[in-house]
Amino acid sequence: MGSMSNKKSLAKKRRRRSIIAFEMIRLDRMSTEPLHQQLYRQIRDELRSGSFIDGASRLPSSRALAADLGISRLTVNLAFSKLHAEGYLRSKAKSGTFVAYPLPESFLSADKFARRTAGRSGPEAHPATVSRVRISDRVRAIPDQRVGKQFDLGATGAGAGVSLVPSIPAVDEFPTGVWERLRAQVLAKKGAHLLRYASNRGDSDLRNALAAYLCDFRAARCHPEQIVIVGGMQQAMLISATALLNPGEPAWIEDPCYQQTRRVLTLADARIIPKPLDDQGIMIARAPKEPFPKLIYVTPSHQFPLGVTMSFQRRTALLDFARAHNTFVFEDDYDAEFRFTGPPLPSLQGIDHSGRVIYAGTMSKILCPSLRLGYIVAPEPLVDSFIKIRSAMDQHSSPIDQATLARFITEGFFLSHVKRMRKLYSERRDFFIEQFNKLLGDRFTLQVPEAGLNIVAWLKQEEDFQMIRRITLDIGVRPSALSFFCIEAKLKPAFVFGFAAWTPAQIRESLVKLASALKTRPT
Amino acid sequence: MGSMSNKKSLAKKRRRRSIIAFEMIRLDRMSTEPLHQQLYRQIRDELRSGSFIDGASRLPSSRALAADLGISRLTVNLAFSKLHAEGYLRSKAKSGTFVAYPLPESFLSADKFARRTAGRSGPEAHPATVSRVRISDRVRAIPDQRVGKQFDLGATGAGAGVSLVPSIPAVDEFPTGVWERLRAQVLAKKGAHLLRYASNRGDSDLRNALAAYLCDFRAARCHPEQIVIVGGMQQAMLISATALLNPGEPAWIEDPCYQQTRRVLTLADARIIPKPLDDQGIMIARAPKEPFPKLIYVTPSHQFPLGVTMSFQRRTALLDFARAHNTFVFEDDYDAEFRFTGPPLPSLQGIDHSGRVIYAGTMSKILCPSLRLGYIVAPEPLVDSFIKIRSAMDQHSSPIDQATLARFITEGFFLSHVKRMRKLYSERRDFFIEQFNKLLGDRFTLQVPEAGLNIVAWLKQEEDFQMIRRITLDIGVRPSALSFFCIEAKLKPAFVFGFAAWTPAQIRESLVKLASALKTRPT
């Protein structure tokens, strides 16, 4: 109402009743678009351009416009009536046709929007739907991430009643206070330097600290210039696959496998070839006509999800294969730090003498997933390409987080955290095993892991699988079905439980809940 | 020396002089690998496996081994001499051939490494070089990033003597104190929740805050569910291109163009088709047999680097083209906030009624590059695919940074920072223009920008270009040559100066330096 009376007074004051000339209209008689549609569209666009927002601009009569353009009056009337219907025009008795005010679009001035109260969320979605949206083949081929939803559930914590999800570390044990103190120190020391664009390769203090750690504790053989800081294990894989594979070229992965590996390699447009596992690790046999892979993804320290440690024989055979057939091995060393029996095994990278191993680690399990920091130890001839990809992909990781992590490592907090967590996880694993065998030993056989955050429980009665699956979904105890990680592998039914992120009380509560839900069902 | 005497005493004590049986050796007479090479390799692997590290294990005589394996003694001797040469074996007078101690590999025990002093960086690079490393076509096709090196220089700040680099915001004006206080608040409130895996779509508070801001100030039409938080503008482009293009499919970009656009689209395996600009923006003419693009990248608010604002006519023509030919428009709205004359123009997204515009923004220019946060406003049918890609690519951005940014926006710090910076940049722009014209007006004609952090200076004498280019490199005043951003476009020579990140004193100093370096040269 206010805008209408404003308009009226404006119109009265100025007495401007100009007739719009529409000089911009160009009709194409050869077009498949009907003339009235062309006319409608061009007038609408002209009105939208915002030249006539005072509401006093009159349109030429349909007769005059038709004569001007050399078209029939019917054509003009068709266009006008559509503009009327959509609110762009209004008629006034005895005065003719005017540009509507306000226009149906509310885009004309950002000023008008600025006057709205801040903090309001804009609910106007696009009304129109898009027809014929075609998503690329590579994206459609990415397997759905059922586990992703578990992550989101996991993010709400055990308090939300979802528990025993695999691969979740105990983030509430993370020393946030120490971390924030170190952050304040690096900010005080380096100031605005940490707010700028930074090195694509990564913070040099962090690369130095990681090189020392990896040489000392993972028996890696590397210098800091071989290290590229990345935003986690998935980015490490994506960068490696993008550097080494042309679209459609083959990559081998373990079967069963970490589900994100399959998703990342699909995103990178690789042709994924699953390879079975035996008790020594990935089996590197190749069918006679099978093409040689450009990349072989493995988890030698502690296979995910089965927990196999790759034997020394298999390691050297794998390296020989890589050297002989000009391929690279991606060593995902995601949780080697959490080995409970004996020292961690040396990395595959450390026994490679031909520069064929791309070693990658992540802070997601050791510290916390939200940090989004990981690293690649790259063979020297690949370093420049990896940095180039990172610079094109997303530049670099947070310089503040990198500098804080460097200090966290060099001041010894990293090692003491790993040590403390190894002890904690070892205790939780033992408690889990004890309780599980007591409460659920009639249904499952546990495969005791030497490392990591997860434990595989094999069903004693295969036919129980669907029933147990449903129950776990119902009661919020959320191990993953082993089959979720399988591509072609046909394994006996099992569930992969996470035990690391829950206290003994929570572990017991969850297992009791599962056991009593199962009690009501026949074995 | 210590290890030798240890070894001797050990050997003496145990008197263990076992002869290695080498039962594992399997020779393949059909193989193309010579028998002596097979033998060498298998013995080496067995020694590497670490079973014989006491140094007292004797090898069978070449005669005995040859007999055992049914091969000639020469073959055995060839293998042994290679193992000798490489340090795996040593001979002892009258005693035979023994396994060397220590072995040339130092990978045998992670324990040994753990004993080394922590904090030492491991300098042992891989000695071997990798032959025949083939980097993928897409990565080799990414143009080199000369500007990337400028970023690294820029990261060291004006203090390092490099100045007037384009696209660098004044990060020392960023309210770090406020930011860190808000960070502490969100950490106190949400605690461990912020350390877990988080939503692939992004923090919901942040998406709400951005939707409100974009509707109010950019005349966007969106709701929070359409927003996907990303790690900056390049990731926004990469996700969009990956979702919409199969490898080799065409994408249009402006020419000249933001150099990272070209690099990202090459990484995504797009076929890049540069389109010229006129004074209304990108020209959408298509050659008769040219395929229709799947994606059109534009900077409508303020073209980078030329500064053109896309006209309304061109905007509607572009949207009509997109609708008619089933393509999407990527609107990079990287610095629309810093418009100095009049209110910011409404976004292209806001006038699109067919869901054909992917709108993207970044915090890199508005706040600071190190934050690595940006956002996409996606047409609804694309949202799920974008989230799927993010989940496969690198999961999500830092939950703590996202939550802090949400609070920074909702508590009003964001708007007041933008306002303050707009004023500061406007003053710096005016000062730059005044000083530049006074000091360098004889060489250059400035093109005064209405927005942004950069300013284009056209050469009055085209033949001066190489000379000025060399001088800028020499003296550390680092505008980019306009030609750096061109693909096929042949523009008159010009330089793109950044003025935003330097104080008036620094601007004057740099321009004086440039002017006096040029004074010594003929005009």
Interface residues (C-beta under 8 A of the other chain):
Chain A: M24 R41 D45 R48 S49 G50 E105 S106 F107 L108 S109 A110 D111 F113 A114 R116 A118 G119 R120 S121 G122 P123 E124 A125 H126 P127 A128 T129 V130 R132 V133 R134 I135 S136 D137 R138 V139 I142 D144 Q145 G148 F151 D152 G154 A155 T156 G157 I168 V171 D172 F174 T176 E180 A184 L187 G191 A192 H193 L194 L195 R196 Y197 A198 S199 N200 N208 A211 A212 L214 C215 D216 F217 R218 A219 A220 R221 C222 H223 P224 Q226 G231 G232 Q234 Q235 L238 T242 A243 L244 L245 N246 P247 Q260 R263 V264 T266 L267 D269 F312 Q313 T316 A317 D320 N326 P343 P344 L345 P346 G350 I351 D352 H353 S354 G355 R356 C368 P369 S370 L371 R372 P379 E380 P381 L382 S385 K388 I389 S391 A392 M393 D394 Q395 H396 S397 S398 P399 I400 D401 T410 G412 L415
Chain B: R41 D45 R48 S49 G50 E105 F107 L108 S109 A110 D111 F113 A114 R116 A118 G119 R120 S121 G122 P123 E124 A125 H126 P127 A128 T129 V130 R132 V133 R134 I135 S136 D137 R138 V139 I142 D144 Q145 G148 F151 D152 G154 A155 T156 G157 I168 V171 D172 F174 T176 E180 A184 L187 G191 A192 H193 L194 L195 R196 Y197 A198 S199 N200 N208 A209 A211 A212 L214 C215 D216 F217 R218 A219 A220 R221 C222 H223 P224 Q226 G231 G232 Q234 Q235 L238 T242 A243 L244 L245 N246 P247 Q260 R263 V264 T266 L267 D269 F312 Q313 T316 D320 N326 P343 P344 L345 P346 G350 I351 D352 H353 S354 G355 R356 S364 C368 P369 S370 L371 R372 P379 E380 P381 L382 S385 K388 I389 S391 A392 M393 D394 Q395 H396 S397 S398 P399 I400 D401 T410 G412 L415
